[in-house]
Amino acid sequence: MNFDFTERQEAFRKEVRAWLELTLPDDLRGKAFASSRADRDEVARLRAWQKTMHEAGYVGMDWPKEFGGRGAPITEMVILYQEMARAESPQLVNRGGVSILGPTLMKYGTPAQQQRFLPRILPADELWCQGFSEPNAGSDLANLQTRAVLEGDHFVVNGQKVWTSMGHVAEWCFLLVRTDPSAAKHKGISFLLVDMKTPGITIRPLRQITGEAEFNEVFYDNVRVPKENLVGKVNEGWSVAIGALAYERDLLTFIRHISLKNALHRLVKLGRERGRFDDPIFRQKIAGLWIGEQALALNGYRSLTNILRGGAPGPEGSTSKLFWSHLDQELAATASEVLGQYSQIKHGSAWAVDDGQWEFYELLVRASGIRAGTTEILKNILGERVLGLPKD
Ligand SMILES: Cc1cc2nc3c(=O)[nH]c(=O)nc-3n(C[C@H](O)[C@H](O)[C@H](O)COP(=O)(O)OP(=O)(O)OC[C@H]3O[C@@H](n4cnc5c(N)ncnc54)[C@H](O)[C@@H]3O)c2cc1C
């Protein structure tokens, strides 16, 4: 692994740093680590920001030009993410589209699907949500029961999904359905692209511990999905889904690193303002978090090296996701300790620190060990499949 960036890459860093300094709206700067994706106005502002970034050529930088990307080396994309963290920019609002569905469609989609869907992902013209989990299919995703039956030119979908993040604001959903109930669990599943405005879809928001409703229950009642919206082959959607989940763990952890770094910088600032650096225990905690953040970045570089050498997302994604969730939770707990009772004051109060982001963050991090693979499941994957430990 070579840690040095080339002259060209450093020149790109300068360019993007200057652009972010000039262009990032003040009301989005520094509110990145605990921003809401539930509030429609906030989502609209984040959409506009993604569009601005896209027009400047900074979204999907590694995507081929024919799909609206820049065809840039992935290293430049990583530099961009580093600079977004430095500028305290929010993450891309359409990250499910950019980092999960996009790469999946490039690998498994038909040329017609690629042409229809990919160019609208980058400017956030179409937001995507992920319809995988069900009430009895979370960690055990292959247990999913939502049915799709092919009738003429359409699949007719019936069933229920749950925890669909941004389902209430997304235009499209990538959905896992069972197309052959008689086949073994992992077989008989298909991957569909569904227009969220199709008749028969009912979306019910679920209020979370943070007080907002960023995710939803989504009911599908005789929803007709054109046959050409099938990705991959019928009944072979499991491998498409596994590919998508690997991108989620790998690339998204890279992206999540942005908000972690933002929060860490803010915490250091908070510690300084409150004179906490005289306390050796606090210093030690900050040092631990700083080292963790660096380790996460280096593990990201490891994935990157692998991808640059032509490999696919590997187990590094699972280690990063697991490690990131611990760091995220430790960071939030340390911030709450620093703030004491102020850590409980919500956005909207004159007493709320950093506009109430810390209160939101402390509650939000409960989910870090659940979404995109729970801590226990990731430990199982790493223990059994990567290290070869006995199941018992
Ligand atoms: C903030 C947030 C956003 C989400 N967004 C989406 C989304 O957009 N789309 C989507 O499809 N899903 C989404 N999810 C759902 C998420 O993928 C699931 O919550 C996750 O896969 C766990 O499934 P579950 O909630 O059904 O829990 P379960 O699978 O029922 O697990 C319950 C507990 O049992 C443990 N457990 C389960 N099986 C094992 C085992 N074999 N060994 C050891 N322990 C085990 C788990 O670790 C967990 O602690 C989101 C979740 C959260 C929290």
The ligand as an SDF file (V2000), in Angstrom:
LIG
                    3D

 53 58  0  0  0  0  0  0  0  0999 V2000
  -31.5160    3.3670   11.1780 C   0  0  0  0  0  0  0  0  0  0  0  0
  -31.8530    2.1400   10.3890 C   0  0  0  0  0  0  0  0  0  0  0  0
  -32.0700    2.2650    9.0330 C   0  0  0  0  0  0  0  0  0  0  0  0
  -32.4180    1.1220    8.2810 C   0  0  0  0  0  0  0  0  0  0  0  0
  -32.6710    1.2810    6.9520 N   0  0  0  0  0  0  0  0  0  0  0  0
  -33.0560    0.2240    6.2170 C   0  0  0  0  0  0  0  0  0  0  0  0
  -33.4090    0.3720    4.8610 C   0  0  0  0  0  0  0  0  0  0  0  0
  -33.3720    1.4660    4.3090 O   0  0  0  0  0  0  0  0  0  0  0  0
  -33.8400   -0.7180    4.1680 N   0  0  0  0  0  0  0  0  0  0  0  0
  -33.8950   -1.9550    4.7310 C   0  0  0  0  0  0  0  0  0  0  0  0
  -34.2420   -2.8970    4.0470 O   0  0  0  0  0  0  0  0  0  0  0  0
  -33.5730   -2.1440    6.0390 N   0  0  0  0  0  0  0  0  0  0  0  0
  -33.1540   -1.0770    6.7880 C   0  0  0  0  0  0  0  0  0  0  0  0
  -32.8390   -1.2510    8.1200 N   0  0  0  0  0  0  0  0  0  0  0  0
  -33.0430   -2.5560    8.7170 C   0  0  0  0  0  0  0  0  0  0  0  0
  -31.7790   -3.2700    9.1150 C   0  0  0  0  0  0  0  0  0  0  0  0
  -31.1240   -3.7830    7.9800 O   0  0  0  0  0  0  0  0  0  0  0  0
  -32.1960   -4.3690   10.0970 C   0  0  0  0  0  0  0  0  0  0  0  0
  -32.6480   -3.7080   11.2750 O   0  0  0  0  0  0  0  0  0  0  0  0
  -31.0660   -5.2940   10.4520 C   0  0  0  0  0  0  0  0  0  0  0  0
  -30.7220   -6.0950    9.3530 O   0  0  0  0  0  0  0  0  0  0  0  0
  -31.4300   -6.2220   11.6360 C   0  0  0  0  0  0  0  0  0  0  0  0
  -32.6410   -6.8700   11.4060 O   0  0  0  0  0  0  0  0  0  0  0  0
  -33.8340   -6.8410   12.4920 P   0  0  0  0  0  0  0  0  0  0  0  0
  -34.0310   -5.4090   12.8850 O   0  0  0  0  0  0  0  0  0  0  0  0
  -34.9560   -7.5970   11.9180 O   0  0  0  0  0  0  0  0  0  0  0  0
  -33.2460   -7.5810   13.7670 O   0  0  0  0  0  0  0  0  0  0  0  0
  -33.0910   -9.1710   13.9740 P   0  0  0  0  0  0  0  0  0  0  0  0
  -32.4660   -9.7670   12.7690 O   0  0  0  0  0  0  0  0  0  0  0  0
  -34.4100   -9.6970   14.4050 O   0  0  0  0  0  0  0  0  0  0  0  0
  -32.0830   -9.2160   15.1580 O   0  0  0  0  0  0  0  0  0  0  0  0
  -32.4410   -8.9450   16.5270 C   0  0  0  0  0  0  0  0  0  0  0  0
  -31.2040   -9.1880   17.3940 C   0  0  0  0  0  0  0  0  0  0  0  0
  -30.8090  -10.5660   17.3090 O   0  0  0  0  0  0  0  0  0  0  0  0
  -29.4490  -10.6810   16.8940 C   0  0  0  0  0  0  0  0  0  0  0  0
  -29.2810  -11.8380   16.0000 N   0  0  0  0  0  0  0  0  0  0  0  0
  -30.0750  -12.1830   14.9590 C   0  0  0  0  0  0  0  0  0  0  0  0
  -29.6110  -13.2810   14.3550 N   0  0  0  0  0  0  0  0  0  0  0  0
  -28.4830  -13.6610   15.0300 C   0  0  0  0  0  0  0  0  0  0  0  0
  -27.5450  -14.7280   14.8740 C   0  0  0  0  0  0  0  0  0  0  0  0
  -27.6560  -15.6270   13.8920 N   0  0  0  0  0  0  0  0  0  0  0  0
  -26.5050  -14.7740   15.7280 N   0  0  0  0  0  0  0  0  0  0  0  0
  -26.3640  -13.8440   16.7350 C   0  0  0  0  0  0  0  0  0  0  0  0
  -27.2390  -12.8170   16.9270 N   0  0  0  0  0  0  0  0  0  0  0  0
  -28.2800  -12.7260   16.0830 C   0  0  0  0  0  0  0  0  0  0  0  0
  -29.1780   -9.3900   16.1280 C   0  0  0  0  0  0  0  0  0  0  0  0
  -27.7950   -9.0840   16.1200 O   0  0  0  0  0  0  0  0  0  0  0  0
  -29.9850   -8.3810   16.9350 C   0  0  0  0  0  0  0  0  0  0  0  0
  -29.2680   -7.9550   18.0540 O   0  0  0  0  0  0  0  0  0  0  0  0
  -32.4930   -0.1350    8.8960 C   0  0  0  0  0  0  0  0  0  0  0  0
  -32.2470   -0.2560   10.2760 C   0  0  0  0  0  0  0  0  0  0  0  0
  -31.9350    0.8650   11.0090 C   0  0  0  0  0  0  0  0  0  0  0  0
  -31.6740    0.7030   12.4790 C   0  0  0  0  0  0  0  0  0  0  0  0
  1  2  1  0
  2  3  1  0
  2 52  2  0
  3  4  2  0
  4  5  1  0
  4 50  1  0
  5  6  2  0
  6  7  1  0
  6 13  1  0
  7  8  2  0
  7  9  1  0
  9 10  1  0
 10 11  2  0
 10 12  1  0
 12 13  2  0
 13 14  1  0
 14 15  1  0
 14 50  1  0
 15 16  1  0
 16 17  1  0
 16 18  1  0
 18 19  1  0
 18 20  1  0
 20 21  1  0
 20 22  1  0
 22 23  1  0
 23 24  1  0
 24 25  2  0
 24 26  1  0
 24 27  1  0
 27 28  1  0
 28 29  2  0
 28 30  1  0
 28 31  1  0
 31 32  1  0
 32 33  1  0
 33 34  1  0
 33 48  1  0
 34 35  1  0
 35 36  1  0
 35 46  1  0
 36 37  1  0
 36 45  1  0
 37 38  2  0
 38 39  1  0
 39 40  1  0
 39 45  2  0
 40 41  1  0
 40 42  2  0
 42 43  1  0
 43 44  2  0
 44 45  1  0
 46 47  1  0
 46 48  1  0
 48 49  1  0
 50 51  2  0
 51 52  1  0
 52 53  1  0
M  END
$$$$
